[in-house]
Amino acid sequence: MKTSSFDRLAHATDAKGFIILCLLLRFGMAILLLYAAWAKITAPDWSAAGYLKFASGPFALWFQSLAGNALVDGLVMYGELLIGLAFLFGCLIKPAAFFNIILMMLFFVSGWIMNTSHGPVNEHIIYALVSGLFLFGEFGHWYGLDYFISRTKFVQSRSWLLRLF
């Protein structure tokens, strides 16, 4: 059986406590993303333009050019929704974590000067780091759908699919 660093860490600590903490972390990220998505989706005229037009840093002009773009608005709203659902149900955690890292880093880089109130690390960096844990761990296998999906004959017979779970 394949073991990961998380397996070794889990065996070196209180396994139940470790799994409960990992679940709480996964559910916490899910709630955070789902709430952010819901607030945007239900706001009548929400747009990322309000944030993007004040972008700063080395890529400011590029981010500012995206302000008011309906595709960007949809990617933010529905990206947060889909990533939040993936974290909630433990389904396709690794791809969701990968895309969440990209999303959080884009949020971080677009607000370069605004980030100075937190120093070099703000909440987007922390969310990206937590998503890194999800990407390299088996977080969807602990009370998540990834455990069941990865054991189907269809997925087992396609090694490239196993990387998604």
C-alpha positions as CSV (number, residue, x, y, z in Angstrom):
1,M,0.0,0.0,0.0
2,K,1.3,3.5,-0.9
3,T,2.2,5.7,2.0
4,S,2.6,9.4,2.0
5,S,4.1,11.9,4.4
6,F,0.6,12.5,5.7
7,D,0.3,8.8,6.4
8,R,3.5,8.8,8.4
9,L,2.5,12.0,10.2
10,A,-0.9,10.5,11.0
11,H,0.7,7.4,12.5
12,A,3.2,9.6,14.5
13,T,0.3,11.6,16.0
14,D,-3.1,10.9,17.4
15,A,-4.7,9.5,14.1
16,K,-8.3,10.4,15.0
17,G,-7.3,13.9,16.1
18,F,-5.2,14.4,12.9
19,I,-8.1,13.3,10.7
20,I,-10.6,15.5,12.5
21,L,-8.3,18.5,12.2
22,C,-7.8,17.8,8.4
23,L,-11.6,17.5,8.0
24,L,-12.2,20.7,9.9
25,L,-9.6,22.4,7.7
26,R,-11.2,21.1,4.5
27,F,-14.7,22.1,5.7
28,G,-13.5,25.5,6.8
29,M,-12.0,26.2,3.4
30,A,-15.2,24.9,1.8
31,I,-17.4,27.2,3.8
32,L,-15.1,30.2,3.2
33,L,-15.2,29.6,-0.6
34,L,-18.9,28.8,-0.7
35,Y,-19.8,31.9,1.3
36,A,-17.6,34.1,-0.9
37,A,-19.2,32.6,-4.1
38,W,-22.8,32.9,-2.7
39,A,-22.2,36.6,-1.7
40,K,-21.0,37.3,-5.3
41,I,-23.7,35.3,-7.1
42,T,-26.6,36.7,-5.1
43,A,-25.4,40.3,-5.3
44,P,-27.4,42.0,-8.1
45,D,-24.6,43.8,-9.9
46,W,-21.4,42.2,-8.5
47,S,-18.3,42.5,-10.6
48,A,-14.6,42.0,-10.0
49,A,-14.2,45.4,-11.7
50,G,-14.4,47.1,-8.3
51,Y,-11.3,45.2,-7.2
52,L,-9.4,45.0,-10.4
53,K,-9.5,48.6,-11.3
54,F,-7.4,49.3,-8.2
55,A,-4.9,46.5,-9.0
56,S,-1.3,47.4,-8.2
57,G,2.1,45.9,-8.6
58,P,4.0,44.6,-11.5
59,F,1.0,43.3,-13.4
60,A,-1.4,46.2,-12.6
61,L,-2.1,47.2,-16.1
62,W,-3.0,43.6,-17.1
63,F,-5.3,43.2,-14.1
64,Q,-6.9,46.6,-14.7
65,S,-7.6,45.7,-18.3
66,L,-9.7,42.7,-17.0
67,A,-12.0,45.0,-15.0
68,G,-15.6,44.7,-16.2
69,N,-14.9,41.5,-18.2
70,A,-18.0,39.2,-17.8
71,L,-15.8,36.1,-18.3
72,V,-13.5,37.1,-15.4
73,D,-16.5,37.7,-13.2
74,G,-17.9,34.3,-14.0
75,L,-14.6,32.6,-13.4
76,V,-14.3,34.1,-10.0
77,M,-17.8,33.5,-8.9
78,Y,-18.3,30.0,-10.2
79,G,-14.7,29.0,-9.7
80,E,-15.1,29.7,-6.0
81,L,-18.4,27.8,-6.0
82,L,-17.0,24.7,-7.7
83,I,-13.8,24.7,-5.6
84,G,-15.9,25.1,-2.4
85,L,-18.2,22.2,-3.4
86,A,-15.2,20.0,-4.2
87,F,-13.7,20.7,-0.8
88,L,-17.0,20.2,0.9
89,F,-17.7,16.8,-0.7
90,G,-14.1,15.6,-0.9
91,C,-14.5,15.1,-4.6
92,L,-11.6,16.0,-7.0
93,I,-9.8,17.7,-4.2
94,K,-6.4,17.7,-6.0
95,P,-7.6,19.5,-9.1
96,A,-9.7,21.9,-7.0
97,A,-6.7,22.6,-4.8
98,F,-4.5,23.3,-7.9
99,F,-7.0,25.8,-9.3
100,N,-7.6,27.4,-5.8
101,I,-3.8,28.0,-5.6
102,I,-3.9,29.8,-8.9
103,L,-7.0,31.8,-7.9
104,M,-5.5,32.8,-4.6
105,M,-2.1,33.8,-6.1
106,L,-4.0,35.9,-8.7
107,F,-5.8,37.6,-5.9
108,F,-2.6,38.2,-4.1
109,V,-0.6,39.5,-7.0
110,S,-3.5,41.8,-8.2
111,G,-3.5,43.5,-4.8
112,W,0.2,43.9,-4.5
113,I,0.4,47.3,-2.7
114,M,-2.8,46.6,-0.7
115,N,-1.0,43.5,0.7
116,T,1.4,45.7,2.7
117,S,-1.0,46.0,5.7
118,H,-0.3,42.3,6.4
119,G,3.4,42.3,5.5
120,P,4.5,39.8,2.8
121,V,1.9,37.3,3.8
122,N,-1.9,37.8,3.7
123,E,-4.9,35.6,3.8
124,H,-4.6,34.6,0.1
125,I,-1.1,33.2,0.7
126,I,-2.4,31.2,3.7
127,Y,-5.4,29.9,1.6
128,A,-2.9,28.9,-1.1
129,L,-0.7,27.1,1.4
130,V,-3.7,25.2,2.8
131,S,-4.7,24.3,-0.7
132,G,-1.1,23.0,-1.2
133,L,-1.7,20.6,1.7
134,F,-4.9,19.4,-0.1
135,L,-3.0,19.0,-3.4
136,F,-0.3,16.8,-2.0
137,G,-2.3,15.0,0.7
138,E,-5.1,12.5,0.6
139,F,-7.7,15.0,2.0
140,G,-10.5,13.7,-0.2
141,H,-10.0,10.2,1.0
142,W,-11.0,11.1,4.6
143,Y,-14.8,11.0,4.5
144,G,-14.9,12.2,1.0
145,L,-16.0,11.0,-2.4
146,D,-12.5,10.7,-3.7
147,Y,-12.0,7.6,-1.6
148,F,-14.9,5.8,-3.3
149,I,-14.4,7.1,-6.9
150,S,-10.7,6.2,-6.8
151,R,-11.5,2.6,-6.1
152,T,-13.9,2.1,-9.0
153,K,-12.7,-0.3,-11.8
154,F,-13.0,2.5,-14.3
155,V,-10.5,4.8,-12.4
156,Q,-8.2,1.9,-11.3
157,S,-7.8,0.8,-14.9
158,R,-6.6,4.3,-15.9
159,S,-3.5,5.3,-14.0
160,W,-3.6,8.9,-15.3
161,L,-7.0,9.3,-13.6
162,L,-5.7,8.1,-10.3
163,R,-3.6,11.3,-10.1
164,L,-6.8,13.3,-9.8
165,F,-7.8,11.5,-6.6
